[in-house]
Amino acid sequence: MQGGELPFPWMGVPLGEHRALPAPALQPGPLHPLMIRAKAVSAKEVDSGNDIYGNPIKRIQYEIKQIKMFKGPDQDIEFIYTAPSTAVCGRLLDTGGKKEYLIAGKSEGNGKMHITLCDLVSTWDSLTPTQKKSLNQRYQMGCECKISRCLSIPCFVSSSDECLWTDWAMEKNNVDGRQAKHYACIKRSDGSCAWYRGMAPPKQEFLDIEDP
């Protein structure tokens, strides 16, 4: 999948609310969206240039083993870079090599990836069966859909290509609620988008439904 929004709310909507220092401010060059499943096998502190006052910028370099690329270039990612602590928006990964993660961030190419506290980092085992199935089989079905977060009731969609995400309003600011765990926003035959729940692939009659 090369473009479009992420069809699952827990991946693409609430995390942008954080005010972490973006990776481009720490690493020059164009960065591109990326999502992988991977393990971290080692970590070390490295220099990443200097700030505007001439002080060295420290980063943590994680050497990883990529298991699967869900979004991004064909080239495998070998290293992930992040700030040295959560106080400066860094992400901490277990380096035992046993814990698998779903990681979203930015890639600069050359097998390198950057993540901040704003980016999605979830252990693979914490994902529901629906989330895993959606990642592997339904990801591209929602690329042209938009997810609109409902902050308070009532709320409405502004176009037929939107799915309204209500976990935040209905479950006391919960970003990992019922919709996030069990639903995927997918595009139907008439161009409209709708939430779909279930482990089985959507039936044709669901895809062929037209909004009034």
C-alpha positions in Angstrom: 0.0 0.0 0.0 1.6 3.2 -1.1 -0.8 6.0 -0.1 -4.1 7.0 1.5 -5.1 6.9 5.2 -4.7 4.0 7.5 -8.1 2.2 7.6 -7.9 1.4 11.3 -8.5 4.3 13.8 -5.9 3.1 16.4 -3.2 3.5 13.7 -3.9 6.9 12.2 -6.1 9.2 14.2 -5.3 9.9 17.9 -1.5 9.7 17.8 -1.2 13.0 16.0 -2.5 14.8 19.1 0.9 14.5 20.8 3.4 17.3 20.5 6.6 15.3 20.1 9.6 16.7 18.2 9.2 15.4 14.7 11.9 13.2 13.1 12.6 15.7 10.3 13.9 18.2 12.9 16.4 15.7 14.0 17.3 14.1 10.7 17.6 16.0 7.4 16.2 14.7 4.1 12.7 13.6 3.0 10.9 11.1 5.1 8.2 8.7 4.0 5.4 6.9 6.0 6.2 3.3 6.9 4.6 0.5 8.9 6.4 -2.8 9.7 6.2 -5.8 12.0 9.6 -6.3 13.6 11.8 -7.3 16.5 14.6 -5.2 18.1 17.8 -7.2 18.7 20.2 -4.6 20.0 20.4 -0.9 20.9 23.1 1.7 21.2 23.4 5.5 21.6 24.7 7.4 18.5 25.4 11.0 17.5 22.9 12.5 15.0 24.5 15.8 14.2 24.2 19.0 16.2 21.3 21.3 17.2 21.2 25.0 16.4 23.4 25.8 19.4 26.1 23.3 18.3 25.3 20.7 20.9 25.4 17.0 19.8 22.0 15.3 19.2 21.9 11.9 20.8 19.7 9.2 19.3 19.1 5.5 20.2 19.8 3.2 17.2 17.9 0.0 17.4 19.1 -2.9 15.1 15.9 -4.8 14.1 14.8 -7.9 12.3 12.0 -7.0 10.0 9.3 -9.6 9.8 6.9 -7.9 7.4 6.4 -4.6 5.6 2.8 -3.4 5.6 3.3 0.1 4.2 6.5 1.5 2.6 9.3 0.7 0.2 10.4 -2.8 -0.9 13.7 -2.5 1.0 13.9 -4.0 4.4 14.4 -1.8 7.4 17.6 -2.6 9.4 17.8 0.3 11.9 15.2 2.3 13.9 16.2 5.7 15.4 14.5 7.5 18.2 15.2 10.0 20.9 17.0 8.7 24.0 14.1 8.9 26.4 10.3 9.4 26.5 11.0 12.9 28.1 12.2 14.0 24.6 9.6 11.9 22.7 11.6 8.7 22.3 10.2 5.2 22.2 11.7 2.4 24.1 11.8 -1.1 22.6 12.7 -4.4 24.2 15.9 -5.8 22.7 15.6 -9.4 23.8 14.7 -10.4 20.3 11.6 -12.2 21.4 9.0 -9.4 21.5 7.4 -8.5 18.2 6.1 -5.0 17.5 3.8 -3.3 15.0 5.7 0.0 14.3 4.6 3.0 12.3 7.1 5.8 11.6 9.0 7.5 8.9 11.7 6.2 6.6 14.5 8.1 5.0 15.6 5.2 2.8 18.8 3.1 3.1 17.1 0.8 5.5 16.6 3.4 8.2 13.4 4.4 10.1 12.6 7.1 12.6 9.9 6.9 15.4 8.7 9.3 18.1 6.3 9.2 21.0 3.6 10.2 18.5 4.0 7.1 16.4 2.2 3.9 16.8 4.2 1.2 18.6 2.2 -1.8 19.7 3.3 -5.3 20.7 2.1 -7.8 18.2 0.6 -10.0 20.9 -1.6 -7.1 22.1 -3.4 -6.9 18.8 -6.8 -8.5 18.5 -7.4 -11.3 15.9 -9.5 -8.8 13.8 -6.6 -6.2 13.9 -4.1 -8.8 12.7 -6.4 -10.1 10.0 -7.2 -6.6 8.8 -3.5 -5.8 8.6 -2.8 -8.8 6.5 -5.9 -9.0 4.3 -8.0 -5.8 4.4 -5.4 -3.0 4.6 -5.8 -1.9 1.0 -9.6 -1.9 1.1 -9.6 1.3 3.2 -6.9 3.3 1.5 -9.3 5.7 -0.1 -11.4 6.1 3.0 -11.2 8.8 5.7 -11.6 8.2 9.5 -13.3 11.1 11.3 -13.0 11.1 15.1 -16.1 12.0 17.1 -15.1 14.1 20.1 -18.6 14.4 21.6 -22.1 13.3 20.8 -23.8 14.1 18.4 -21.3 14.0 15.6 -21.7 13.4 11.8 -19.7 12.5 8.7 -19.4 15.2 6.0 -19.1 12.8 3.1 -19.9 9.2 2.1 -16.2 8.2 2.0 -15.8 8.7 5.8 -16.1 6.3 8.7 -17.1 7.9 12.0 -14.9 6.8 14.9 -16.8 7.0 18.2 -14.6 5.2 20.7 -13.2 8.5 22.0 -16.7 9.9 22.7 -18.5 6.7 23.8 -15.8 5.2 26.0 -14.3 8.1 27.9 -11.4 9.1 25.6 -10.4 5.5 25.0 -8.3 5.2 21.8 -8.4 1.4 22.0 -12.1 0.8 22.2 -14.6 -1.5 20.5 -14.3 0.0 17.0 -10.5 0.1 17.2 -10.2 -3.5 18.3 -12.9 -5.2 16.1 -13.7 -3.0 13.0 -12.0 -1.9 9.8 -13.1 0.9 7.6 -13.4 -0.3 4.0 -14.6 1.0 0.7 -17.7 -0.4 -0.9 -18.7 -0.8 -4.5 -20.5 2.6 -4.8 -17.5 4.5 -3.4 -18.9 4.9 0.1 -17.0 3.7 3.2 -18.3 1.7 6.1 -17.2 -0.1 9.2 -16.8 -3.9 8.8 -16.6 -6.3 11.6 -15.6 -10.0 11.5 -12.8 -12.4 10.8 -14.2 -13.5 7.4 -13.6 -11.4 4.3 -16.6 -9.0 3.6 -19.3 -10.7 1.6 -20.2 -9.3 -1.8 -23.7 -8.1 -0.6 -21.9 -5.9 2.0 -19.6 -4.4 -0.6 -22.6 -3.8 -3.0 -24.7 -2.0 -0.4 -25.4 1.6 -1.5 -25.9 4.5 0.9 -29.3 6.2 0.4 
